[in-house]
Amino acid sequence: MPRTGVAQLFVALVFGLGGCGAETPLSAENKIDSGAGGGSASGSATPKPDGGAGATGMSGNTGVSGNTGARVLMEPSGRDSPPAFSPELVLLTLVGGVSDQFIRSVGFNADGSITASGKGFVVTADAKGRNVKVQGDVTTADTEGFPSFPSLPGKPGRLYEDARNGLHYRIGYEQIGGNLQRPIFRAFASESATEPLWGFWEASKSRLEEKRLTADSRCYQVWAMPKGHIGIQCWCDGGNSVLETDPKSLDDAKTWTDDQSFQKGAGGTSSLYGLVDPATGTIVSGTFIGTHVAHVITDNWGRVYGSRPANQRQTRVGPDNPFGMPENAGAGFFVLDPSLRKVLLNIRLGGTSETGIQRFAVMAINDQGLLVLGGTSNAPDVPALGEALQQMAGGGQDGLLAIIRLW
């Protein structure tokens, strides 16, 4: 069964501001399902030269339910041990001319072939990442900008239906003060329920200020994980964030992280990845990652992939730079284990760049271990590897496309 990526799954619903308490019911645009089996290859990736949504960057967790149009997020269904990682860089290429270009969507077709698109052009490759071709005009200017975050759901947020247990989750953020954003993460018994079964980070503005927990914090994404759990991605812009506390009590010492976590606290601008038991509304485990992350996907075994390197450290050749990228290569990705504690891979790609944008914002993975990443780079020295479409930068921001065989 087709499985789609988390970031493409969600349609932003932006609402007005206000406090918490009883809320007007919000229809469930997104549905979480335990679905039987299913690989993590996406569905059809129809080429769209306008950079549209034909080849959505997808992985393991979504489909469409019946005729309702509700999004279905599938629980990772791998039954065997996950395949071990042995990364091989198949393709790294820039795509673009003198104006700005971005790879905005990537995906797999039914035959396993690959499609990536930007404004005015489409790149295709076969199921092995070879026979790379481009159609359209790669010099078409893309003036829409490039995402650093997923789309932002303001109060009352987005609602997701979990078909495994009947619960509905609402995520987002609310502006509870002139310069204070508090994350939303609540569970409801049904779509029409107005009182949550449980909620995280419900402290008042005065209580947060008393505890000096005043860094803006938001909850961006939720997805199904093995064993009936759910994963969440949140963000904060400083170390004094409510995300560092127990989500139900500012006075409780229990937090998301432990000695096995990759990063124990926010310590500045960070993303939180948390594993939650929705039956009880309790923390299972988690970690912080010291960066913004625009896109998250999962594979069939519950491993979670983020579209930026897990930290800002860079080495010429080492564990986070196995392909010998130039110094300060800013694009890349990380992989978390299913406990959302440990970083299994942290790989950098791209070239030397001190200014501008160099990152990925869409990804897709299939059960054969091919990972496709799309984004942008302004670096002049991105290595042209595999069947690269161009040997040098076109100028401005160029589309950045990578294909990696992970197993």
C-alpha positions in Angstrom: 0.0 0.0 0.0 1.4 3.4 -0.8 2.9 5.3 2.1 3.4 9.0 2.0 5.7 11.4 3.9 4.7 13.3 6.9 5.5 16.8 5.6 3.4 16.4 2.4 0.6 14.8 4.4 -0.7 17.9 6.2 -2.8 20.7 4.9 -2.4 23.8 7.0 -5.4 25.3 8.7 -4.6 28.7 10.2 -7.1 30.1 12.8 -7.5 33.0 15.0 -5.7 33.5 18.4 -7.1 32.9 21.8 -6.7 31.0 25.1 -7.4 27.3 25.8 -10.4 25.6 27.3 -13.4 24.2 25.5 -12.9 24.4 21.7 -15.1 24.4 18.7 -15.0 20.9 17.0 -12.7 20.8 14.0 -13.2 18.2 11.2 -10.5 15.6 10.9 -8.7 16.4 7.7 -6.0 13.8 8.6 -6.5 10.2 9.6 -4.0 7.9 11.3 -4.5 4.2 10.5 -2.8 1.0 11.6 -3.2 -0.4 8.0 -2.0 -3.9 7.3 1.3 -4.3 5.7 2.4 -1.9 3.0 5.8 -0.8 1.8 7.2 2.6 2.1 7.4 3.5 -1.6 5.1 6.3 -2.5 2.4 6.2 -5.1 2.5 7.6 -8.6 4.8 10.5 -9.1 3.4 12.2 -12.2 5.8 14.7 -13.7 4.6 18.3 -13.2 6.8 20.8 -15.0 5.2 23.7 -13.0 6.7 22.3 -9.8 3.3 21.1 -8.5 2.4 18.3 -6.2 2.7 15.4 -8.7 5.8 13.8 -7.2 5.2 14.3 -3.5 8.2 13.6 -1.3 6.9 10.6 0.6 7.6 7.7 2.7 6.1 5.3 4.8 3.0 6.7 6.4 0.0 7.8 4.4 -2.7 7.0 1.9 -6.2 8.2 1.3 -9.2 6.7 3.1 -12.2 5.7 1.1 -14.1 8.5 -0.5 -13.9 10.9 2.4 -10.6 12.5 1.4 -9.2 12.0 4.8 -5.5 11.5 5.0 -4.4 8.1 6.4 -1.2 7.7 8.2 -0.1 4.1 8.3 1.7 2.5 11.2 5.1 1.2 10.2 4.5 -2.4 9.3 8.0 -4.0 9.1 7.9 -7.3 10.8 11.6 -8.4 10.4 14.7 -6.7 11.8 15.3 -3.4 9.9 18.0 -3.6 7.2 21.4 -2.3 8.3 22.5 1.0 6.8 25.4 1.0 4.3 25.1 4.3 2.5 26.2 4.7 -1.1 25.8 8.1 -2.9 24.3 7.4 -6.3 23.6 10.9 -7.5 24.4 14.5 -6.3 23.6 17.2 -8.8 22.6 20.9 -9.1 19.7 21.8 -11.3 19.4 25.5 -12.2 20.4 28.6 -14.0 21.3 32.2 -13.1 18.0 32.8 -11.2 16.8 30.9 -8.2 15.6 27.3 -8.5 14.4 24.8 -5.9 13.5 21.1 -5.9 10.0 21.2 -4.4 8.8 17.6 -4.7 10.3 14.1 -5.0 8.7 10.7 -5.3 8.6 7.1 -6.7 6.5 5.9 -9.5 4.8 2.5 -9.5 7.7 0.9 -11.4 10.2 2.3 -8.8 11.5 5.1 -11.0 12.1 8.5 -9.5 10.6 11.9 -10.3 11.7 15.2 -8.9 10.3 18.6 -9.9 10.8 22.3 -9.5 9.2 25.3 -11.2 9.4 24.7 -14.9 11.3 21.4 -14.9 11.1 17.8 -14.0 14.0 15.4 -13.4 13.6 11.6 -13.9 15.7 8.6 -13.0 15.2 4.9 -13.2 14.7 2.6 -10.2 18.4 2.4 -9.5 18.9 6.2 -9.7 20.5 6.0 -13.1 19.5 7.2 -16.6 19.0 10.7 -15.2 17.2 13.2 -17.5 15.7 16.6 -17.2 12.7 18.1 -19.0 11.6 21.7 -19.2 13.5 24.9 -18.5 15.9 24.8 -15.5 16.4 28.6 -15.7 12.8 29.4 -14.8 12.9 31.7 -11.8 11.2 30.4 -8.7 10.2 33.4 -6.6 8.1 31.6 -3.9 11.0 31.1 -1.4 12.1 28.0 0.3 10.7 26.4 3.5 12.7 26.2 6.7 9.7 24.8 8.7 6.6 22.8 7.9 3.5 24.9 7.4 2.4 26.5 10.7 -0.9 25.5 12.2 -2.2 28.3 14.5 -4.9 27.9 17.2 -6.9 25.7 17.3 -4.5 23.8 15.1 -4.8 20.7 12.9 -6.9 17.7 13.9 -5.8 14.1 13.1 -7.9 11.0 13.5 -6.2 7.8 14.8 -8.1 4.9 13.4 -6.2 2.5 15.6 -7.8 3.7 18.7 -10.4 6.3 17.8 -8.6 9.2 19.3 -8.2 12.6 17.7 -5.0 14.7 18.1 -4.8 18.4 17.8 -1.5 20.1 17.2 -0.2 23.6 16.5 0.5 26.6 18.6 -1.3 29.5 20.2 -0.2 33.1 20.8 -0.8 33.5 24.6 1.1 36.8 24.9 2.4 39.5 22.7 5.7 37.7 22.2 4.9 34.2 23.6 3.9 31.2 21.6 2.9 28.0 23.4 2.6 24.6 21.6 -0.7 22.7 21.2 -0.9 19.0 21.6 -4.2 17.5 22.9 -6.1 14.2 22.5 -9.9 14.0 22.2 -12.2 11.0 22.4 -14.0 11.9 19.2 -14.1 14.5 16.5 -17.0 16.3 18.2 -15.5 16.3 21.7 -14.7 19.7 23.1 -12.8 18.7 26.3 -9.5 16.9 25.8 -8.7 13.6 27.4 -5.2 14.9 28.0 -3.1 17.8 26.9 0.5 18.8 27.0 2.0 22.3 27.8 -1.3 23.8 29.2 0.4 26.2 31.7 -0.8 29.8 31.7 1.1 32.7 30.4 1.8 33.9 34.0 3.0 30.5 35.0 5.4 30.3 32.1 6.7 33.7 32.8 7.2 32.8 36.4 9.3 29.8 35.4 11.1 31.9 32.7 9.9 29.5 30.0 9.3 32.2 27.4 10.9 30.9 24.2 8.5 30.6 21.4 7.5 26.9 21.0 5.3 25.1 18.5 4.1 21.6 17.7 4.3 20.9 13.9 3.7 17.2 13.1 2.4 14.0 14.4 2.6 10.5 12.9 2.0 6.8 13.7 4.8 4.8 15.2 5.1 1.0 16.0 3.3 -0.5 19.0 0.5 1.9 18.8 2.6 4.9 19.8 2.7 8.3 18.0 5.7 10.5 17.2 5.6 14.3 17.4 7.9 17.0 16.1 8.0 20.4 17.9 10.2 23.4 17.7 11.5 26.2 20.0 13.7 29.2 19.4 15.6 29.1 22.7 16.7 26.9 25.6 14.2 28.5 28.0 11.3 26.5 26.3 8.4 24.7 27.9 9.4 21.8 25.7 12.2 21.1 28.1 9.8 20.4 31.0 7.4 17.6 31.7 4.5 18.3 29.4 1.9 18.0 32.1 3.6 19.7 35.0 6.2 22.4 35.1 7.3 21.2 38.6 7.9 17.6 37.6 11.5 16.7 36.8 10.6 14.1 34.2 11.4 15.3 30.6 11.5 13.7 27.2 15.2 12.8 27.2 17.6 10.5 29.1 21.2 9.4 29.0 20.6 7.7 25.7 19.2 10.7 23.9 21.3 12.4 21.2 20.7 15.8 22.7 19.2 16.2 26.2 18.0 19.8 26.0 17.1 22.5 23.6 20.1 24.8 24.3 19.0 27.2 21.6 16.9 26.9 18.5 16.0 23.2 18.4 13.5 20.6 17.3 12.0 18.1 19.7 11.2 14.5 18.6 9.1 12.7 21.1 7.5 9.3 21.3 4.1 9.3 23.1 1.8 6.5 24.4 -1.6 8.0 23.3 -3.6 5.6 25.6 -2.2 7.3 28.7 -0.9 10.6 27.3 2.6 9.9 28.7 6.1 10.4 27.4 8.0 7.3 26.2 11.3 8.8 25.0 12.7 11.4 22.8 15.6 13.8 21.9 16.3 17.3 20.8 18.0 18.1 17.5 19.7 21.5 17.3 18.2 22.9 14.1 15.0 23.7 12.2 13.7 20.7 10.2 11.3 21.2 7.3 10.4 17.6 6.5 10.1 14.3 8.4 9.4 10.8 6.9 9.5 7.3 8.3 10.5 4.0 6.8 8.7 0.7 7.3 10.5 -0.1 10.6 9.7 3.2 12.3 13.0 4.9 11.8 12.5 8.6 11.4 14.4 10.8 8.8 14.8 14.5 9.1 15.8 16.8 6.2 18.8 18.5 7.8 22.0 17.4 9.5 21.5 16.7 13.2 24.0 19.3 14.4 26.1 22.1 13.0 29.5 20.4 13.4 31.3 19.6 10.2 34.4 17.5 9.5 36.2 17.1 6.2 35.8 13.3 6.3 34.2 11.5 9.2 31.0 9.8 10.5 28.9 12.8 9.5 30.7 13.3 6.2 31.3 9.8 4.7 31.3 11.1 1.2 34.0 13.7 1.7 31.9 16.8 1.0 33.5 20.2 1.1 33.9 22.1 4.4 30.7 23.7 5.7 28.5 21.6 3.5 25.1 22.7 4.9 22.6 20.2 3.4 22.1 16.7 4.6 19.8 14.5 6.7 19.7 12.5 9.9 17.9 9.2 10.9 16.6 8.5 14.4 16.0 5.0 15.8 12.3 4.1 16.5 12.7 5.2 20.2 13.4 8.7 18.8 16.5 8.9 21.1 19.5 7.9 19.0 20.9 9.3 15.7 21.7 6.3 13.5 22.9 8.4 10.6 23.9 12.0 10.3 25.1 12.7 6.8 26.2 16.0 5.2 25.9 16.9 1.5 26.5 20.0 -0.6 29.3 22.5 -0.9 30.9 25.4 0.9 28.4 28.1 1.8 28.6 30.8 4.4 25.5 32.7 3.3 22.2 31.9 1.5 20.3 28.7 1.7 21.7 25.1 1.5 19.3 22.5 2.6 16.8 19.8 1.7 13.1 20.2 2.3 11.5 17.1 0.6 12.4 13.4 0.9 11.2 10.0 -0.2 12.2 6.5 0.7 11.2 3.1 -0.6 11.6 -0.5 0.7 14.6 -1.1 -1.5 16.5 1.4 0.5 16.6 4.3 -2.0 16.4 7.7 -0.4 15.7 10.8 -2.6 16.3 14.3 -1.3 15.3 17.6 -2.9 16.2 21.1 -2.0 18.5 24.0 -2.9 22.1 25.2 -2.7 24.0 28.4 -3.5 27.4 26.8 -3.0 29.8 27.1 -5.9 31.6 23.8 -5.2 28.9 21.1 -4.8 30.5 17.9 -6.2 28.9 16.5 -9.4 28.5 12.8 -8.6 26.9 10.0 -10.5 25.0 11.0 -13.6 24.9 14.7 -12.6 23.0 17.0 -14.8 25.4 19.9 -14.6 29.1 20.1 -13.5 28.9 23.6 -12.0 26.6 26.0 -10.2 24.2 28.0 -12.4 24.1 31.0 -10.2 21.9 32.2 -7.4 20.1 29.3 -5.7 20.2 26.1 -7.7 18.0 23.0 -7.2 19.9 20.3 -5.2 19.0 16.7 -5.8 20.5 13.6 -4.1 19.9 9.9 -4.4 21.4 7.6 -1.8 21.2 3.8 -1.5 20.9 3.2 2.3 20.8 -0.6 2.2 
